[in-house]
Amino acid sequence: MECFRDLPKVNLHQHLEGAVRPETFLQLVKEYQVDLPIDTVEESRQYLQVSGTESSLADFLDKIHRIFAVSRFPGVLKRFAYEAVEDAYRQNVQYLEIRFGPWQHLENNQGVHEPIEQVLAGIQAAKHKYPIDARLIVCALRNDSDPTKNMDLVEVAAAYQNQGVVGFDIAGDEARYPASNFKEIFAKAKKHGLGITVHAGEVGPGQSVIDAIVELSADRIGHGIQIAADFKLVAQVKQAGVTLEVCPTSNVHTKAVSSYASHPIRTLFEQGIPISLGDDDPTTSGINISSEYQVLKEKFDFNSQEVCQIVLNGARAAFLPDNEKQQLISRLELDLKKWQARVDF
Ligand SMILES: [Zn+2]
């Protein structure tokens, strides 16, 4: 485990909502006298974490949504963001793209820019204190009943590009709300120069990954693992050069796959798909990005060379301007060589 904390890392797929410290959640519940059955850090952890009895992505999301009980109080999102970046720094993440869905944290009369500003302020404060680079991806929801909300969100996200917003994402029910519904929204995001990543092929069909690439101009895909069932889809993704942000433990917990043994990360990697590793919702899953790298070694037999390749895939797919991306890659290449010299697998 120690060696994976040392590994210099990139994390492109983490949700702020699933990365709240149980200690912080407990403190806020007490401070704001929220009526919840938790009194200790351990109870807070259990309240936010999967128990193993979840049967679907919906059950998993229910756990994540528990943080809404406190997230709307003043300054809380800033604190969440600050602590998430601090936690990333402690796991030797060199570059983090964290994402969140602003609409879900709105207090009455607030504009959607307010939660975005709070999160950006938290990220800035942590970047000021620690030598880590972190950026923000703004998340829309497929099932938002009012399409104008997602259109507004793109405009607001784009307005904060010079303050750290680098990407636009959409999550939610892939089967009932297909990519074609969101063409206009993503065309606008692209026009503004935002990086495009789309949750697709997680529990939904592999075809929705292709739809996200073709119809929404996705630069990256959140999960995308269901393409593994069809060689034609794998070939299309490979040809498009699109990076998959894969989060194996989350996929087990959401029942996207039945177990690590049936997870296709190794196969996709060997087929030449650019794979980056994320932790998705570390608090909900009870993991961190270092333990997820350990999973690569222990469950999927990745050697140190392959682990380094996964880190670099993340850097290459970062939503950074070319010169900054090149600097990140060069620095990581050096640090990864040093890391590799210290490990023996
Ligand atoms: Zn996700």
Residues whose N, C-alpha, C, O or C-beta is under 5 A from the ligand:
A	BS01	ZN	G222 D280
